[in-house]
Amino acid sequence: MEFNTKLAPYLSVTYTSDMITMKSQLAAPPFPYSCRSNLLDYDVYHLYLEERNYSQGAYFNGIRKMLTPSRIAEHGKLVPEIIGRPTLQRTFSSYPGTGSVYAVVVRYDNEFDAAYVPAATYACSIVFWNDTCDVLTSTFSKLLCATILFLGVFICFAGHYFFKAEMFIFGFLSGGLIAYILVSLPGNFDFEGHLAISVLIGAIFGTFWLSLWWFYGIPAISTLLITLTLGYLVAATVFFSGAADVPVFQNEINYWTAFFCIVVAVPIFMAMAAHVANIIACSIFGAFAIIAPIDHYVGSNLKYIIINNVRKAANPDFKTAIIDPPYQTRDLILSVAWGVLAILGACVQLYLHKNKPPFPPPPHTVLLDQRERLAFENEPLLRGQPTHSYASVSVGDDSVFASPRAGPSSAGQEGN
């Protein structure tokens, strides 16, 4: 690690769209020097500022809280050491627009301590404030948020009622998410390319999943994707809430094993009642889709439940990042709203399906039944009789008393 000065009692903080990296130099032990190793212990702390508060007062107030070792221990949160990473380097998940202050305390023999000069960042450029820190700056982002909000309301309150539309939507979202992660791994496309490919593959997978119900109509198979999607959301929420920073889950194998176990456990737990499970999954996922655009607009950070997991899967450098999201008043209000909307959505959908079959008949079966019914209606009552006997009147003759003209089959009989 290189700094601009030989002795640097300050921190170096850099950021990307996904991560914030904090580095510092080693401290010098007091004189006379000892031959013992590990004389100095280093503790890293960080503190979040208020979400979307860019005022100078909030900025310098956060700096003051992280100036001395006693204040740092009082206001900051201790950051665990990352296995396999340098002692004086930490990588954090980036939450653009939410300020964060970083500090390091060095201790000698558990008696003496000193603090490095703290550093702060908003994970966005103060020069291009409107483009990097503000939200909903482009027409595309506004349309995307509006679309997600509409789909969220639809899925939360009427997803199961419009079952075929639900099949396509969940297939589209699942296929698009998986495609986005897979396309991001090589890093050969820009954001527009990622988005276009994800939408295309999502549409193909949505059509495929809808066709499974269209032709086969097996509820257990058709609802499996919906409950797996709910399992994914539950797993992402668990690791967003703090599990991702537990030392045992710093290992990639442990992390993804536990993650997929949660994803699979949800549909297994809900397999006994496919009808109710589908309604619950629609209401919870739809409620999250409702609050996600609101979260993006007000500047809270619940949307990173999904974003952090995508970063973990698509960005190899993110595997050592500390998640530790800011959870403040706006996040708490939206969390309560998420729960209330999910309960309301489930109640509305259960009411809509009162005294109705759990699942609609598959369209392919309905078409086959209609064909069989028409064939049965056209079948003569007596064997050997012509199948298509009918009578017709002349075109334009609307007299109900007119004698009908013989049809082709009856005319053939008269000729015989």
RAFENCOR-V945727 format. One record per pair of residues at least 4 apart in sequence whose C-alpha atoms are under 7 Angstrom apart, sorted by the first residue. I is the first residue (numbers start at 1). J is the second residue. D is the distance in whole Angstrom. If there is no record, write none. Layout:
i=I j=J d=D
i=I j=J d=D
This chain:
i=3 j=8 d=7
i=8 j=25 d=6
i=9 j=116 d=5
i=9 j=117 d=6
i=10 j=24 d=7
i=10 j=116 d=5
i=10 j=117 d=5
i=10 j=118 d=7
i=11 j=22 d=7
i=11 j=23 d=6
i=11 j=24 d=5
i=11 j=117 d=7
i=11 j=118 d=6
i=11 j=119 d=6
i=12 j=22 d=6
i=12 j=23 d=5
i=12 j=24 d=6
i=13 j=20 d=7
i=13 j=21 d=6
i=13 j=22 d=5
i=13 j=23 d=7
i=13 j=119 d=7
i=14 j=20 d=6
i=14 j=21 d=5
i=14 j=22 d=7
i=15 j=19 d=6
i=15 j=20 d=4
i=15 j=21 d=6
i=15 j=123 d=6
i=16 j=20 d=6
i=17 j=94 d=7
i=18 j=93 d=6
i=18 j=94 d=5
i=19 j=91 d=7
i=19 j=92 d=6
i=19 j=93 d=5
i=19 j=94 d=5
i=20 j=91 d=6
i=20 j=92 d=5
i=20 j=93 d=6
i=20 j=94 d=6
i=21 j=90 d=6
i=21 j=91 d=5
i=21 j=92 d=6
i=22 j=89 d=6
i=22 j=90 d=5
i=22 j=91 d=6
i=23 j=88 d=6
i=23 j=89 d=5
i=23 j=90 d=7
i=24 j=88 d=6
i=24 j=89 d=7
i=25 j=88 d=7
i=29 j=33 d=7
i=29 j=40 d=7
i=39 j=108 d=6
i=39 j=109 d=7
i=40 j=106 d=6
i=40 j=107 d=6
i=40 j=108 d=5
i=41 j=106 d=6
i=41 j=107 d=5
i=41 j=108 d=7
i=42 j=104 d=7
i=42 j=105 d=6
i=42 j=106 d=5
i=42 j=107 d=6
i=43 j=78 d=7
i=43 j=104 d=6
i=43 j=105 d=5
i=43 j=106 d=6
i=44 j=78 d=6
i=44 j=79 d=5
i=44 j=103 d=6
i=44 j=104 d=5
i=44 j=105 d=7
i=45 j=76 d=5
i=45 j=77 d=5
i=45 j=78 d=5
i=45 j=79 d=5
i=45 j=102 d=6
i=45 j=103 d=5
i=45 j=104 d=6
i=46 j=76 d=5
i=46 j=77 d=5
i=46 j=78 d=7
i=46 j=100 d=7
i=46 j=101 d=5
i=46 j=102 d=4
i=46 j=103 d=6
i=47 j=76 d=5
i=47 j=77 d=6
i=47 j=100 d=5
i=47 j=101 d=5
i=47 j=102 d=7
i=48 j=99 d=6
i=48 j=100 d=4
i=48 j=101 d=6
i=48 j=326 d=7
i=49 j=62 d=7
i=49 j=98 d=6
i=49 j=99 d=5
i=49 j=100 d=6
i=50 j=98 d=7
i=51 j=97 d=7
i=51 j=98 d=5
i=51 j=299 d=6
i=51 j=300 d=7
i=52 j=97 d=6
i=52 j=98 d=6
i=52 j=299 d=6
i=53 j=58 d=7
i=55 j=59 d=6
i=56 j=60 d=6
i=57 j=61 d=6
i=58 j=62 d=6
i=59 j=63 d=6
i=60 j=64 d=6
i=61 j=65 d=6
i=62 j=66 d=7
i=62 j=101 d=7
i=63 j=67 d=6
i=63 j=101 d=7
i=63 j=118 d=7
i=65 j=71 d=6
i=65 j=72 d=6
i=65 j=75 d=6
i=66 j=71 d=6
i=66 j=72 d=5
i=66 j=103 d=6
i=66 j=118 d=6
i=67 j=71 d=7
i=67 j=72 d=7
i=67 j=115 d=7
i=67 j=117 d=7
i=67 j=118 d=7
i=68 j=72 d=6
i=68 j=115 d=6
i=69 j=73 d=6
i=69 j=105 d=6
i=69 j=114 d=6
i=69 j=115 d=6
i=70 j=74 d=6
i=71 j=75 d=6
i=72 j=76 d=5
i=81 j=87 d=7
i=82 j=320 d=7
i=85 j=89 d=7
i=91 j=320 d=7
i=91 j=321 d=5
i=91 j=322 d=6
i=92 j=321 d=5
i=92 j=322 d=5
i=92 j=323 d=6
i=93 j=321 d=6
i=93 j=322 d=6
i=93 j=323 d=5
i=94 j=123 d=6
i=95 j=123 d=7
i=96 j=122 d=6
i=96 j=123 d=5
i=96 j=124 d=6
i=96 j=133 d=6
i=97 j=122 d=5
i=97 j=123 d=7
i=97 j=124 d=7
i=97 j=133 d=5
i=98 j=122 d=6
i=99 j=120 d=7
i=99 j=121 d=6
i=99 j=122 d=4
i=100 j=120 d=6
i=100 j=121 d=6
i=100 j=122 d=6
i=101 j=118 d=7
i=101 j=119 d=6
i=101 j=120 d=4
i=101 j=121 d=7
i=102 j=118 d=6
i=102 j=119 d=5
i=102 j=120 d=6
i=103 j=116 d=6
i=103 j=117 d=7
i=103 j=118 d=5
i=103 j=119 d=7
i=104 j=115 d=6
i=104 j=116 d=5
i=105 j=113 d=7
i=105 j=114 d=6
i=105 j=115 d=4
i=105 j=116 d=6
i=106 j=113 d=5
i=106 j=114 d=5
i=106 j=115 d=6
i=107 j=112 d=6
i=107 j=113 d=4
i=107 j=114 d=7
i=108 j=112 d=5
i=108 j=113 d=6
i=124 j=132 d=5
i=124 j=133 d=5
i=125 j=129 d=6
i=125 j=132 d=6
i=128 j=132 d=6
i=129 j=133 d=5
i=129 j=134 d=7
i=130 j=134 d=5
i=131 j=137 d=7
i=135 j=296 d=7
i=135 j=297 d=6
i=136 j=141 d=6
i=136 j=142 d=6
i=136 j=297 d=7
i=138 j=142 d=7
i=139 j=143 d=6
i=140 j=144 d=6
i=141 j=145 d=6
i=142 j=146 d=6
i=143 j=147 d=6
i=144 j=148 d=6
i=145 j=149 d=6
i=145 j=293 d=5
i=146 j=150 d=6
i=147 j=151 d=6
i=148 j=152 d=6
i=148 j=289 d=6
i=148 j=293 d=7
i=149 j=153 d=6
i=149 j=289 d=6
i=149 j=290 d=5
i=149 j=293 d=6
i=150 j=154 d=6
i=151 j=155 d=6
i=152 j=156 d=6
i=152 j=286 d=4
i=152 j=287 d=6
i=152 j=289 d=5
i=152 j=290 d=5
i=153 j=157 d=6
i=153 j=286 d=6
i=153 j=290 d=6
i=154 j=158 d=5
i=154 j=159 d=6
i=155 j=159 d=4
i=155 j=282 d=6
i=155 j=283 d=7
i=155 j=286 d=5
i=156 j=282 d=5
i=156 j=283 d=4
i=156 j=284 d=7
i=156 j=286 d=4
i=156 j=287 d=6
i=156 j=342 d=7
i=156 j=345 d=5
i=157 j=283 d=7
i=157 j=345 d=5
i=157 j=348 d=6
i=157 j=349 d=6
i=158 j=162 d=6
i=158 j=349 d=6
i=159 j=163 d=6
i=159 j=166 d=6
i=159 j=282 d=6
i=160 j=166 d=7
i=160 j=278 d=7
i=160 j=279 d=6
i=160 j=349 d=7
i=162 j=166 d=6
i=163 j=167 d=6
i=164 j=168 d=7
i=164 j=210 d=7
i=165 j=169 d=6
i=166 j=170 d=6
i=167 j=171 d=6
i=167 j=209 d=6
i=167 j=210 d=5
i=168 j=172 d=6
i=168 j=206 d=4
i=168 j=207 d=6
i=168 j=209 d=7
i=168 j=210 d=5
i=169 j=173 d=6
i=169 j=206 d=6
i=170 j=174 d=6
i=170 j=206 d=7
i=170 j=226 d=6
i=171 j=175 d=6
i=171 j=202 d=7
i=171 j=205 d=6
i=171 j=206 d=4
i=171 j=209 d=6
i=172 j=176 d=6
i=172 j=202 d=4
i=172 j=203 d=5
i=172 j=205 d=6
i=172 j=206 d=4
i=173 j=177 d=6
i=173 j=202 d=6
i=174 j=178 d=6
i=174 j=202 d=7
i=175 j=179 d=6
i=175 j=201 d=6
i=175 j=202 d=4
i=175 j=205 d=6
i=176 j=180 d=6
i=176 j=198 d=4
i=176 j=199 d=6
i=176 j=201 d=6
i=176 j=202 d=4
i=177 j=181 d=6
i=177 j=198 d=7
i=178 j=182 d=6
i=179 j=183 d=6
i=179 j=198 d=5
i=179 j=201 d=7
i=180 j=184 d=6
i=180 j=194 d=6
i=180 j=198 d=5
i=181 j=185 d=7
i=181 j=310 d=7
i=181 j=313 d=7
i=181 j=314 d=5
i=183 j=194 d=6
i=184 j=314 d=6
i=185 j=314 d=5
i=185 j=315 d=7
i=189 j=193 d=5
i=189 j=194 d=6
i=190 j=194 d=6
i=191 j=195 d=6
i=192 j=196 d=6
i=193 j=197 d=6
i=194 j=198 d=6
i=195 j=199 d=6
i=196 j=200 d=6
i=197 j=201 d=6
i=198 j=202 d=6
i=199 j=203 d=6
i=200 j=204 d=6
i=201 j=205 d=6
i=202 j=206 d=6
i=203 j=207 d=6
i=204 j=208 d=6
i=205 j=209 d=6
i=206 j=210 d=6
i=207 j=211 d=6
i=208 j=212 d=7
i=210 j=214 d=6
i=211 j=215 d=6
i=212 j=216 d=6
i=212 j=217 d=7
i=213 j=217 d=4
i=213 j=218 d=7
i=213 j=222 d=6
i=213 j=362 d=6
i=214 j=362 d=5
i=214 j=363 d=5
i=214 j=364 d=6
i=215 j=362 d=7
i=215 j=364 d=5
i=217 j=362 d=5
i=218 j=222 d=6
i=219 j=223 d=6
i=219 j=274 d=7
i=220 j=224 d=6
i=220 j=274 d=6
i=223 j=227 d=6
i=223 j=274 d=7
i=223 j=278 d=6
i=224 j=228 d=6
i=224 j=267 d=7
i=225 j=229 d=6
i=226 j=230 d=6
i=226 j=278 d=7
i=226 j=281 d=6
i=227 j=231 d=6
i=227 j=266 d=7
i=227 j=267 d=5
i=227 j=278 d=7
i=227 j=281 d=6
i=228 j=232 d=6
i=228 j=263 d=6
i=228 j=264 d=7
i=228 j=266 d=7
i=228 j=267 d=6
i=229 j=233 d=6
i=230 j=234 d=6
i=230 j=281 d=6
i=230 j=285 d=7
i=231 j=235 d=6
i=231 j=262 d=6
i=231 j=263 d=4
i=231 j=264 d=7
i=231 j=266 d=5
i=231 j=267 d=7
i=232 j=236 d=6
i=232 j=263 d=5
i=233 j=237 d=6
i=234 j=238 d=6
i=235 j=239 d=6
i=235 j=259 d=6
i=235 j=262 d=6
i=235 j=263 d=6
i=236 j=240 d=6
i=236 j=305 d=6
i=236 j=306 d=6
i=236 j=309 d=6
i=237 j=241 d=6
i=237 j=305 d=6
i=238 j=243 d=6
i=239 j=243 d=4
i=239 j=244 d=5
i=240 j=244 d=7
i=240 j=305 d=6
i=240 j=323 d=7
i=242 j=324 d=6
i=244 j=249 d=6
i=244 j=323 d=7
i=245 j=249 d=7
i=245 j=250 d=7
i=245 j=322 d=6
i=245 j=323 d=6
i=246 j=250 d=7
i=248 j=254 d=7
i=249 j=254 d=5
i=249 j=255 d=5
i=250 j=255 d=7
i=250 j=320 d=7
i=251 j=255 d=6
i=252 j=256 d=6
i=253 j=257 d=6
i=254 j=258 d=6
i=255 j=259 d=6
i=256 j=260 d=6
i=257 j=261 d=6
i=258 j=262 d=6
i=259 j=263 d=6
i=260 j=264 d=6
i=261 j=265 d=6
i=262 j=266 d=6
i=264 j=268 d=7
i=265 j=269 d=6
i=266 j=270 d=6
i=267 j=271 d=6
i=270 j=274 d=7
i=270 j=277 d=6
i=273 j=277 d=6
i=274 j=278 d=6
i=275 j=279 d=7
i=275 j=358 d=6
i=276 j=280 d=6
i=277 j=281 d=6
i=278 j=282 d=6
i=279 j=283 d=6
i=279 j=346 d=6
i=279 j=349 d=7
i=280 j=284 d=6
i=280 j=346 d=6
i=281 j=285 d=6
i=282 j=286 d=6
i=283 j=287 d=6
i=283 j=342 d=5
i=283 j=345 d=5
i=283 j=346 d=5
i=284 j=288 d=6
i=284 j=342 d=5
i=285 j=289 d=6
i=286 j=290 d=6
i=287 j=291 d=6
i=287 j=338 d=6
i=287 j=341 d=5
i=287 j=342 d=5
i=288 j=292 d=6
i=288 j=338 d=6
i=291 j=295 d=6
i=291 j=334 d=7
i=291 j=338 d=7
i=292 j=296 d=6
i=292 j=303 d=6
i=293 j=297 d=6
i=294 j=298 d=6
i=295 j=299 d=6
i=295 j=300 d=5
i=295 j=301 d=7
i=295 j=302 d=7
i=295 j=303 d=7
i=296 j=300 d=7
i=300 j=330 d=6
i=300 j=331 d=6
i=301 j=331 d=7
i=302 j=331 d=6
i=303 j=307 d=7
i=304 j=308 d=5
i=305 j=309 d=7
i=306 j=310 d=6
i=307 j=311 d=6
i=308 j=312 d=6
i=309 j=313 d=6
i=310 j=314 d=6
i=311 j=315 d=5
i=311 j=318 d=6
i=312 j=318 d=6
i=312 j=319 d=6
i=327 j=331 d=6
i=327 j=332 d=7
i=328 j=332 d=6
i=329 j=333 d=6
i=330 j=334 d=6
i=331 j=335 d=6
i=332 j=336 d=6
i=333 j=337 d=6
i=334 j=338 d=6
i=335 j=339 d=6
i=336 j=340 d=6
i=337 j=341 d=6
i=338 j=342 d=6
i=339 j=343 d=6
i=340 j=344 d=6
i=341 j=345 d=6
i=342 j=346 d=6
i=343 j=347 d=6
i=344 j=348 d=6
i=345 j=349 d=6
i=346 j=350 d=6
i=347 j=351 d=6
i=348 j=352 d=6
i=349 j=353 d=6
i=350 j=354 d=6
i=361 j=365 d=7
i=361 j=366 d=7
i=362 j=366 d=6
i=363 j=367 d=6
i=364 j=368 d=6
i=365 j=369 d=6
i=366 j=370 d=6
i=367 j=371 d=6
i=368 j=372 d=6
i=369 j=373 d=6
i=370 j=374 d=6
i=371 j=375 d=6
i=372 j=376 d=6
i=373 j=377 d=6
i=374 j=378 d=6
i=375 j=379 d=6
i=378 j=387 d=7
i=379 j=387 d=6
i=380 j=385 d=6
i=380 j=387 d=6
i=389 j=409 d=6
i=389 j=410 d=7
i=390 j=407 d=6
i=391 j=404 d=6
i=391 j=405 d=6
i=391 j=406 d=5
i=391 j=407 d=5
i=392 j=404 d=6
i=392 j=405 d=5
i=392 j=406 d=7
i=392 j=407 d=6
i=393 j=397 d=7
i=393 j=404 d=5
i=393 j=405 d=5
i=406 j=410 d=6
i=406 j=411 d=6
i=407 j=411 d=6
i=408 j=412 d=6
i=409 j=413 d=6
i=410 j=414 d=6
i=411 j=415 d=6
i=412 j=416 d=6
